[in-house]
Amino acid sequence: MLKTAVLLVGGKAMRLRPITDDIPKCMVDIEGRPLIEWIIEWLKENGIEKVVLGVAYKKEIIMNHLGDGSKFGMKILYNDHSKAQDTGDAFRLAIENCNVDDENFLAMNGDELTDISLKNLYRFHVEHSPVATIVTAPLRSPFGIVESDDNHTITNFKEKPILSDKFVNAGVYIFNKKIKEYLPERGRLEETTFVKLANESMLKTFKYFGFWRTLNTHKDHEEMRKAVSNLKI
């Protein structure tokens, strides 16, 4: 089972200003507690024992709040990737500097909230044996979808539907230790590592239709606040 998780929580979150003028994104309040606490609770419930946080912007606030993780019943380590050349390098530095040597481990962006079962995700990953498995979620259209017939008559209008045949990267992954060979010193994970793995047929998708939200904008913040009241983690 998965015992280690590596999270990137170092972004400046410009689209959440002024909320993030003085705090990092993962410390944004979600119904009475920071987002990172919701994530840590979910990780603990799913058997994770060690969390590596890749930090940068306002890192002291995160470190002072979480400490060594003992108050959450976990071990928390930190890696400062302030000089990292984007997300691929940030993951590489966190894995190397904090000696993550598990055969398989969880990796994720620190602005995602989900109730996915890591046991099920891990089982899928082991069965298929890729270098990486990406959790993907159905696309939530930001626009209303209009359907029409040959006479230009609108036959249906769906306001911001979930498109069940289109999937997006949910920012939650399982990496095999071989991922170290694919992590770049420069560039985004999605534009380097994942492209190369896909070309080598060593990248799998775990399609998840359950709860998943990401925090990037003020609209995301409001939607996440409303959603967590029904979240069971």
SETOR-628986 format. One record per residue (C-alpha): residue in one letter; x, y, z. Coordinates in Angstrom, 2 decimals, always signed. Layout:
N
<atom resn="A" u="X" v="Y" w="Z"/>
...
***
This chain:
233
<atom resn="M" u="+0.00" v="+0.00" w="+0.00"/>
<atom resn="L" u="+1.02" v="+3.62" w="-0.47"/>
<atom resn="K" u="+2.83" v="+5.11" w="+2.52"/>
<atom resn="T" u="+4.38" v="+8.30" w="+1.10"/>
<atom resn="A" u="+2.90" v="+11.34" w="-0.63"/>
<atom resn="V" u="+4.79" v="+14.18" w="-2.35"/>
<atom resn="L" u="+2.86" v="+17.43" w="-2.73"/>
<atom resn="L" u="+3.78" v="+20.71" w="-4.40"/>
<atom resn="V" u="+2.49" v="+23.68" w="-2.40"/>
<atom resn="G" u="+4.87" v="+26.42" w="-3.51"/>
<atom resn="G" u="+2.89" v="+28.46" w="-6.03"/>
<atom resn="K" u="+2.10" v="+32.17" w="-5.64"/>
<atom resn="A" u="-1.59" v="+31.75" w="-6.58"/>
<atom resn="M" u="-1.86" v="+35.08" w="-8.37"/>
<atom resn="R" u="-5.46" v="+34.42" w="-9.43"/>
<atom resn="L" u="-6.53" v="+34.20" w="-5.78"/>
<atom resn="R" u="-5.23" v="+37.63" w="-4.82"/>
<atom resn="P" u="-5.85" v="+39.42" w="-2.49"/>
<atom resn="I" u="-6.56" v="+36.28" w="-0.40"/>
<atom resn="T" u="-3.05" v="+35.01" w="-1.11"/>
<atom resn="D" u="-1.24" v="+38.31" w="-0.57"/>
<atom resn="D" u="-0.12" v="+37.10" w="+2.83"/>
<atom resn="I" u="-0.65" v="+33.31" w="+2.75"/>
<atom resn="P" u="+0.18" v="+30.50" w="+0.31"/>
<atom resn="K" u="-2.65" v="+28.84" w="-1.59"/>
<atom resn="C" u="-2.72" v="+25.68" w="+0.50"/>
<atom resn="M" u="-3.43" v="+27.78" w="+3.60"/>
<atom resn="V" u="-6.59" v="+29.34" w="+2.13"/>
<atom resn="D" u="-9.51" v="+28.80" w="+4.49"/>
<atom resn="I" u="-12.07" v="+26.20" w="+3.46"/>
<atom resn="E" u="-14.95" v="+26.18" w="+5.92"/>
<atom resn="G" u="-12.90" v="+26.86" w="+9.03"/>
<atom resn="R" u="-9.55" v="+25.26" w="+8.27"/>
<atom resn="P" u="-6.86" v="+25.56" w="+5.61"/>
<atom resn="L" u="-7.04" v="+23.45" w="+2.48"/>
<atom resn="I" u="-3.84" v="+21.59" w="+3.40"/>
<atom resn="E" u="-5.52" v="+20.20" w="+6.52"/>
<atom resn="W" u="-8.37" v="+18.76" w="+4.46"/>
<atom resn="I" u="-5.77" v="+17.12" w="+2.22"/>
<atom resn="I" u="-3.72" v="+15.75" w="+5.12"/>
<atom resn="E" u="-6.81" v="+14.29" w="+6.77"/>
<atom resn="W" u="-7.70" v="+12.51" w="+3.52"/>
<atom resn="L" u="-4.13" v="+11.23" w="+3.15"/>
<atom resn="K" u="-4.09" v="+9.90" w="+6.70"/>
<atom resn="E" u="-7.46" v="+8.17" w="+6.29"/>
<atom resn="N" u="-6.01" v="+6.48" w="+3.21"/>
<atom resn="G" u="-2.95" v="+5.11" w="+5.01"/>
<atom resn="I" u="-0.31" v="+7.69" w="+4.12"/>
<atom resn="E" u="+2.33" v="+7.97" w="+6.86"/>
<atom resn="K" u="+4.88" v="+10.39" w="+5.39"/>
<atom resn="V" u="+4.19" v="+13.61" w="+3.49"/>
<atom resn="V" u="+6.85" v="+15.55" w="+1.59"/>
<atom resn="L" u="+5.85" v="+19.14" w="+0.86"/>
<atom resn="G" u="+7.57" v="+21.07" w="-1.88"/>
<atom resn="V" u="+7.41" v="+24.65" w="-0.59"/>
<atom resn="A" u="+8.43" v="+28.08" w="-1.84"/>
<atom resn="Y" u="+6.08" v="+31.11" w="-1.56"/>
<atom resn="K" u="+5.37" v="+32.02" w="+2.08"/>
<atom resn="K" u="+6.79" v="+28.65" w="+3.11"/>
<atom resn="E" u="+7.26" v="+29.65" w="+6.76"/>
<atom resn="I" u="+3.50" v="+29.93" w="+7.23"/>
<atom resn="I" u="+3.00" v="+26.32" w="+6.10"/>
<atom resn="M" u="+5.92" v="+25.01" w="+8.12"/>
<atom resn="N" u="+4.91" v="+26.82" w="+11.30"/>
<atom resn="H" u="+1.34" v="+25.58" w="+11.01"/>
<atom resn="L" u="+2.04" v="+21.93" w="+10.21"/>
<atom resn="G" u="+5.36" v="+21.45" w="+12.00"/>
<atom resn="D" u="+6.79" v="+17.94" w="+11.79"/>
<atom resn="G" u="+3.31" v="+16.46" w="+11.36"/>
<atom resn="S" u="+3.17" v="+14.83" w="+14.78"/>
<atom resn="K" u="-0.02" v="+16.66" w="+15.76"/>
<atom resn="F" u="-1.67" v="+15.03" w="+12.75"/>
<atom resn="G" u="-0.19" v="+11.60" w="+13.47"/>
<atom resn="M" u="+2.05" v="+11.80" w="+10.41"/>
<atom resn="K" u="+5.62" v="+12.64" w="+9.44"/>
<atom resn="I" u="+5.96" v="+15.81" w="+7.38"/>
<atom resn="L" u="+9.15" v="+16.82" w="+5.57"/>
<atom resn="Y" u="+9.82" v="+19.98" w="+3.56"/>
<atom resn="N" u="+11.83" v="+20.80" w="+0.47"/>
<atom resn="D" u="+12.35" v="+24.41" w="-0.58"/>
<atom resn="H" u="+12.13" v="+24.54" w="-4.37"/>
<atom resn="S" u="+12.19" v="+28.32" w="-4.70"/>
<atom resn="K" u="+14.79" v="+28.06" w="-7.46"/>
<atom resn="A" u="+13.18" v="+25.11" w="-9.25"/>
<atom resn="Q" u="+12.61" v="+25.40" w="-12.99"/>
<atom resn="D" u="+8.87" v="+24.59" w="-12.95"/>
<atom resn="T" u="+6.91" v="+21.58" w="-11.69"/>
<atom resn="G" u="+9.01" v="+18.79" w="-13.18"/>
<atom resn="D" u="+12.09" v="+20.09" w="-11.41"/>
<atom resn="A" u="+10.14" v="+20.78" w="-8.20"/>
<atom resn="F" u="+9.00" v="+17.15" w="-7.99"/>
<atom resn="R" u="+12.53" v="+15.97" w="-8.83"/>
<atom resn="L" u="+14.08" v="+18.03" w="-6.05"/>
<atom resn="A" u="+11.49" v="+16.98" w="-3.46"/>
<atom resn="I" u="+12.01" v="+13.30" w="-4.26"/>
<atom resn="E" u="+15.79" v="+13.52" w="-4.26"/>
<atom resn="N" u="+16.31" v="+15.83" w="-1.29"/>
<atom resn="C" u="+13.85" v="+14.03" w="+0.98"/>
<atom resn="N" u="+15.05" v="+10.55" w="-0.02"/>
<atom resn="V" u="+11.76" v="+9.22" w="-1.36"/>
<atom resn="D" u="+12.73" v="+5.67" w="-2.34"/>
<atom resn="D" u="+9.37" v="+3.85" w="-2.12"/>
<atom resn="E" u="+8.63" v="+1.46" w="-4.98"/>
<atom resn="N" u="+5.43" v="+3.44" w="-5.62"/>
<atom resn="F" u="+4.27" v="+6.69" w="-4.03"/>
<atom resn="L" u="+1.55" v="+9.29" w="-4.36"/>
<atom resn="A" u="+2.31" v="+12.64" w="-5.97"/>
<atom resn="M" u="-0.07" v="+15.54" w="-6.36"/>
<atom resn="N" u="-0.57" v="+19.25" w="-6.68"/>
<atom resn="G" u="-1.36" v="+20.80" w="-3.31"/>
<atom resn="D" u="-4.50" v="+22.57" w="-4.50"/>
<atom resn="E" u="-6.67" v="+19.51" w="-5.18"/>
<atom resn="L" u="-9.41" v="+18.11" w="-2.99"/>
<atom resn="T" u="-10.91" v="+14.66" w="-3.62"/>
<atom resn="D" u="-12.35" v="+11.67" w="-1.82"/>
<atom resn="I" u="-10.85" v="+9.06" w="-4.13"/>
<atom resn="S" u="-9.83" v="+5.76" w="-2.51"/>
<atom resn="L" u="-6.05" v="+5.44" w="-2.69"/>
<atom resn="K" u="-6.44" v="+1.71" w="-2.14"/>
<atom resn="N" u="-8.38" v="+1.40" w="-5.40"/>
<atom resn="L" u="-6.01" v="+3.73" w="-7.21"/>
<atom resn="Y" u="-3.00" v="+1.80" w="-5.99"/>
<atom resn="R" u="-4.54" v="-1.54" w="-7.00"/>
<atom resn="F" u="-5.11" v="-0.20" w="-10.52"/>
<atom resn="H" u="-1.54" v="+1.09" w="-10.72"/>
<atom resn="V" u="+0.01" v="-2.21" w="-9.60"/>
<atom resn="E" u="-2.17" v="-4.23" w="-12.00"/>
<atom resn="H" u="-1.10" v="-2.16" w="-15.00"/>
<atom resn="S" u="+2.52" v="-1.46" w="-13.92"/>
<atom resn="P" u="+3.14" v="+1.88" w="-15.65"/>
<atom resn="V" u="+5.78" v="+4.36" w="-14.57"/>
<atom resn="A" u="+2.95" v="+6.76" w="-13.71"/>
<atom resn="T" u="-0.82" v="+6.71" w="-13.30"/>
<atom resn="I" u="-2.79" v="+9.94" w="-13.64"/>
<atom resn="V" u="-6.17" v="+10.42" w="-12.04"/>
<atom resn="T" u="-8.45" v="+11.99" w="-14.63"/>
<atom resn="A" u="-11.89" v="+13.51" w="-14.09"/>
<atom resn="P" u="-14.74" v="+14.37" w="-16.47"/>
<atom resn="L" u="-14.48" v="+17.86" w="-17.89"/>
<atom resn="R" u="-16.78" v="+20.43" w="-16.32"/>
<atom resn="S" u="-17.65" v="+22.81" w="-19.11"/>
<atom resn="P" u="-17.29" v="+26.46" w="-18.08"/>
<atom resn="F" u="-19.93" v="+27.34" w="-20.68"/>
<atom resn="G" u="-23.47" v="+26.37" w="-21.57"/>
<atom resn="I" u="-23.61" v="+23.76" w="-24.35"/>
<atom resn="V" u="-26.08" v="+24.44" w="-27.17"/>
<atom resn="E" u="-27.43" v="+21.67" w="-29.39"/>
<atom resn="S" u="-29.26" v="+22.44" w="-32.64"/>
<atom resn="D" u="-30.75" v="+20.67" w="-35.68"/>
<atom resn="D" u="-30.16" v="+21.15" w="-39.40"/>
<atom resn="N" u="-32.66" v="+24.03" w="-39.45"/>
<atom resn="H" u="-30.60" v="+25.94" w="-36.87"/>
<atom resn="T" u="-33.28" v="+25.38" w="-34.25"/>
<atom resn="I" u="-31.92" v="+24.92" w="-30.76"/>
<atom resn="T" u="-33.08" v="+21.55" w="-29.49"/>
<atom resn="N" u="-31.31" v="+21.48" w="-26.14"/>
<atom resn="F" u="-29.39" v="+23.77" w="-23.84"/>
<atom resn="K" u="-27.20" v="+22.39" w="-21.07"/>
<atom resn="E" u="-25.80" v="+24.93" w="-18.63"/>
<atom resn="K" u="-22.17" v="+24.09" w="-17.78"/>
<atom resn="P" u="-22.58" v="+20.31" w="-18.01"/>
<atom resn="I" u="-20.12" v="+17.59" w="-17.06"/>
<atom resn="L" u="-18.81" v="+16.13" w="-20.31"/>
<atom resn="S" u="-18.47" v="+12.44" w="-19.51"/>
<atom resn="D" u="-16.54" v="+11.68" w="-22.71"/>
<atom resn="K" u="-13.84" v="+14.30" w="-22.09"/>
<atom resn="F" u="-11.32" v="+13.97" w="-19.26"/>
<atom resn="V" u="-8.89" v="+16.35" w="-17.59"/>
<atom resn="N" u="-5.80" v="+15.86" w="-15.48"/>
<atom resn="A" u="-6.94" v="+15.93" w="-11.84"/>
<atom resn="G" u="-3.42" v="+16.60" w="-10.53"/>
<atom resn="V" u="-3.24" v="+13.36" w="-8.51"/>
<atom resn="Y" u="-0.70" v="+10.70" w="-9.52"/>
<atom resn="I" u="+0.99" v="+7.49" w="-8.51"/>
<atom resn="F" u="+4.65" v="+7.35" w="-9.48"/>
<atom resn="N" u="+6.86" v="+4.30" w="-9.63"/>
<atom resn="K" u="+10.41" v="+5.00" w="-8.49"/>
<atom resn="K" u="+11.46" v="+4.85" w="-12.16"/>
<atom resn="I" u="+9.88" v="+8.31" w="-12.50"/>
<atom resn="K" u="+13.24" v="+9.75" w="-11.42"/>
<atom resn="E" u="+14.61" v="+8.92" w="-14.86"/>
<atom resn="Y" u="+11.94" v="+11.07" w="-16.51"/>
<atom resn="L" u="+11.85" v="+14.17" w="-14.32"/>
<atom resn="P" u="+13.49" v="+17.17" w="-16.00"/>
<atom resn="E" u="+15.68" v="+19.91" w="-14.58"/>
<atom resn="R" u="+13.54" v="+22.40" w="-16.46"/>
<atom resn="G" u="+9.93" v="+22.41" w="-17.61"/>
<atom resn="R" u="+6.40" v="+21.55" w="-16.59"/>
<atom resn="L" u="+5.63" v="+17.95" w="-15.70"/>
<atom resn="E" u="+2.74" v="+17.87" w="-18.16"/>
<atom resn="E" u="+4.88" v="+19.10" w="-21.06"/>
<atom resn="T" u="+7.95" v="+16.95" w="-20.42"/>
<atom resn="T" u="+7.63" v="+13.86" w="-18.26"/>
<atom resn="F" u="+4.08" v="+12.92" w="-19.18"/>
<atom resn="V" u="+4.65" v="+13.48" w="-22.90"/>
<atom resn="K" u="+7.67" v="+11.19" w="-22.88"/>
<atom resn="L" u="+5.89" v="+8.51" w="-20.82"/>
<atom resn="A" u="+2.88" v="+8.64" w="-23.13"/>
<atom resn="N" u="+5.14" v="+8.16" w="-26.15"/>
<atom resn="E" u="+6.59" v="+5.07" w="-24.45"/>
<atom resn="S" u="+3.14" v="+3.72" w="-23.45"/>
<atom resn="M" u="+4.15" v="+3.92" w="-19.78"/>
<atom resn="L" u="+1.40" v="+6.28" w="-18.65"/>
<atom resn="K" u="-2.05" v="+5.13" w="-17.51"/>
<atom resn="T" u="-5.27" v="+6.97" w="-16.70"/>
<atom resn="F" u="-7.51" v="+6.18" w="-13.73"/>
<atom resn="K" u="-10.87" v="+7.71" w="-14.60"/>
<atom resn="Y" u="-12.65" v="+8.99" w="-11.51"/>
<atom resn="F" u="-16.25" v="+10.18" w="-11.54"/>
<atom resn="G" u="-16.48" v="+11.05" w="-7.84"/>
<atom resn="F" u="-15.69" v="+14.20" w="-5.90"/>
<atom resn="W" u="-12.83" v="+16.34" w="-7.19"/>
<atom resn="R" u="-12.24" v="+20.08" w="-7.00"/>
<atom resn="T" u="-9.22" v="+22.26" w="-7.68"/>
<atom resn="L" u="-8.47" v="+25.71" w="-6.23"/>
<atom resn="N" u="-7.21" v="+28.28" w="-8.72"/>
<atom resn="T" u="-9.69" v="+31.15" w="-8.82"/>
<atom resn="H" u="-12.15" v="+32.92" w="-6.53"/>
<atom resn="K" u="-14.94" v="+31.00" w="-8.23"/>
<atom resn="D" u="-13.14" v="+27.73" w="-7.44"/>
<atom resn="H" u="-12.84" v="+28.88" w="-3.83"/>
<atom resn="E" u="-16.56" v="+29.46" w="-3.49"/>
<atom resn="E" u="-17.43" v="+26.15" w="-5.16"/>
<atom resn="M" u="-14.99" v="+24.23" w="-2.97"/>
<atom resn="R" u="-16.38" v="+25.83" w="+0.19"/>
<atom resn="K" u="-19.90" v="+24.76" w="-0.79"/>
<atom resn="A" u="-18.82" v="+21.25" w="-1.77"/>
<atom resn="V" u="-16.88" v="+20.26" w="+1.37"/>
<atom resn="S" u="-20.02" v="+20.20" w="+3.51"/>
<atom resn="N" u="-20.90" v="+16.92" w="+1.78"/>
<atom resn="L" u="-17.33" v="+15.61" w="+1.57"/>
<atom resn="K" u="-16.58" v="+12.43" w="+3.47"/>
<atom resn="I" u="-12.86" v="+11.85" w="+4.04"/>
***
